Each structure stands twice: as structure tokens, then as C-alpha cells.
Amino acid sequence: MARGNQRDLARAKNLKKQQDAAKGAKKAGDPSKRMESDADILRAKQAAADARKEAEALAKAKAGKK
């Protein structure tokens, strides 16, 4: 076999490309509503990250006082 595993790699790459294209096609509907819902999700994630960072900072401060 002259090509080795190139054919298999090409098939896997094409499958991944098709799956990524299918993910993008699922986002249908009103773009402004979708953007707002995406923004809400990101705000919630950011708030959770900020709370976690604040808790870690307080834990460090308590550990430093001892």
C-alpha cells in the first residue's frame, strides 16, 4: 500500500469537518435572541469564575494570617 494511513486520516478529518459544520447549522432562529442568550450564559460563567477567585483569595488570606 503506497499511501499508508493517509486515506484513514483524510476520512477522519472530513468526518470532523462535517460534524463541525452540522453544529453550526443547528443555530437557527432569531440572531438577536440567540446573541442575548449566549451573552447570559457567558455572564453566568464569568460570575461563577469571579466568585471562585474571590473564595480562593479569602482562603489564601486566612492561611496567611495563621
Secondary structure as UniProt FT lines:
FT   TURN            4..5
FT   HELIX           6..26
FT   HELIX           31..65
//
